[in-house]
């Protein structure tokens, strides 16, 4: 799972790191720590809609994760459409000359930054 944060003014998103999403309790613990360390006010979660903008099985899994996360953190959790964010991340990294063949973590972090930037732009 890729993570990104914004600058203190909430203008620019930047990749932070990736977390392993296999162990949900550990993931929630790590997210709680990051929220405290980074003084985060909102969490934006990419919602994997189909290309037609419809819910899928994966969307339902992520929605369940969002519902659980809301119980763990005491800040708003905002779902946002993540369609094509990984493709945009790969394209951005390629333009920077970064090979993405074995860099799923870097792709996920960059996609998270793209999703967060879309959210930040929609708030201004």
ChimeraX attribute file (.defattr): number of C-alpha atoms within 10 A of each C-alpha:
attribute: neighborCount
match mode: 1-to-1
recipient: residues
	/A:1	16
	/A:2	22
	/A:3	25
	/A:4	22
	/A:5	23
	/A:6	18
	/A:7	9
	/A:8	11
	/A:9	6
	/A:10	15
	/A:11	14
	/A:12	16
	/A:13	22
	/A:14	18
	/A:15	20
	/A:16	15
	/A:17	16
	/A:18	18
	/A:19	16
	/A:20	12
	/A:21	12
	/A:22	9
	/A:23	9
	/A:24	13
	/A:25	11
	/A:26	13
	/A:27	16
	/A:28	17
	/A:29	13
	/A:30	14
	/A:31	18
	/A:32	16
	/A:33	12
	/A:34	14
	/A:35	18
	/A:36	12
	/A:37	9
	/A:38	11
	/A:39	10
	/A:40	15
	/A:41	11
	/A:42	13
	/A:43	21
	/A:44	19
	/A:45	22
	/A:46	23
	/A:47	21
	/A:48	24
	/A:49	19
	/A:50	16
	/A:51	9
	/A:52	7
	/A:53	10
	/A:54	9
	/A:55	14
	/A:56	12
	/A:57	11
	/A:58	13
	/A:59	16
	/A:60	14
	/A:61	13
	/A:62	17
	/A:63	18
	/A:64	12
	/A:65	14
	/A:66	20
	/A:67	12
	/A:68	13
	/A:69	20
	/A:70	15
	/A:71	10
	/A:72	14
	/A:73	17
	/A:74	12
	/A:75	14
	/A:76	13
	/A:77	17
	/A:78	14
	/A:79	17
	/A:80	16
	/A:81	16
	/A:82	19
	/A:83	17
	/A:84	14
	/A:85	20
	/A:86	19
	/A:87	12
	/A:88	15
	/A:89	22
	/A:90	22
	/A:91	15
	/A:92	16
	/A:93	16
	/A:94	12
	/A:95	10
	/A:96	9
	/A:97	9
	/A:98	13
	/A:99	12
	/A:100	15
	/A:101	8
	/A:102	8
	/A:103	11
	/A:104	15
	/A:105	17
	/A:106	22
	/A:107	26
	/A:108	23
	/A:109	24
	/A:110	28
	/A:111	28
	/A:112	30
	/A:113	24
	/A:114	24
	/A:115	28
	/A:116	28
	/A:117	20
	/A:118	16
	/A:119	20
	/A:120	16
	/A:121	13
	/A:122	8
	/A:123	9
	/A:124	7
